[in-house]
Each structure stands twice: as C-alpha cells, then as structure tokens.
C-alpha cells in the first residue's frame, strides 16, 4: 500500500496550549475510527510553544478518501469542539496551510 505524506501548519491560541493537548489526548474513539476509515496510517501534531504554531504530519493511503473526511459528521463535530482553542475559518475548520515536501529519506 502506497503512503502519502502530508504536512501542514495551524495556530492554537497562546493561552490554550494545555487544553488543546488535553482534548487530543482524549480523542473520541469514533473520531479516531473515522480518521482510519478515511485512509489514515499515522497522525502527529507538534506545538511550538514560543509561537503557538502547530505542525501537523499525516501519512495516508488515498488523497481522495482523505479529502472526504472533512465532510463527515464527526469531523464537523470535532471542528465545533475545537473552535474556541484555535484559529478557525467561518465553517469552524482550522485555519491551516499545507507545506510542500522538499526532502524525504527512507
């Protein structure tokens, strides 16, 4: 199975670092299951406490399937749950931008 690597940045509010981490440590089982059903192999989020910037890294199996995750009910519920701790768009999705891969070594 092919692995597609994706990286992106988001922003957590400076006074919400601990809450952001807590919510992810208590990730809903149904959210985890839906992510995996949409081709997730691995997901990590890192926090730069100096800038409150989040760096996300995912490994997925299918770009199209992964793209469909945004329209699931559980994902929309998660966005609504997270909107008070991070920068979000009008639809409550996180403000984020993709990072292009410029190097990889297996």
HELIX and SHEET records of a PDB file:
HELIX    1   1 UNK A   14  UNK A   16  5                                   3    
HELIX    2   2 UNK A   17  UNK A   25  1                                   9    
HELIX    3   3 UNK A   29  UNK A   37  1                                   9    
HELIX    4   4 UNK A   63  UNK A   67  1                                   5    
HELIX    5   5 UNK A   68  UNK A   71  5                                   4    
HELIX    6   6 UNK A   73  UNK A   82  1                                  10    
SHEET    1   A 4 UNK A  40  UNK A  48  0                                        
SHEET    2   A 4 UNK A  53  UNK A  60 -1                                        
SHEET    3   A 4 UNK A   4  UNK A  11 -1                                        
SHEET    4   A 4 UNK A  97  UNK A  99 -1                                        
END                                                                             
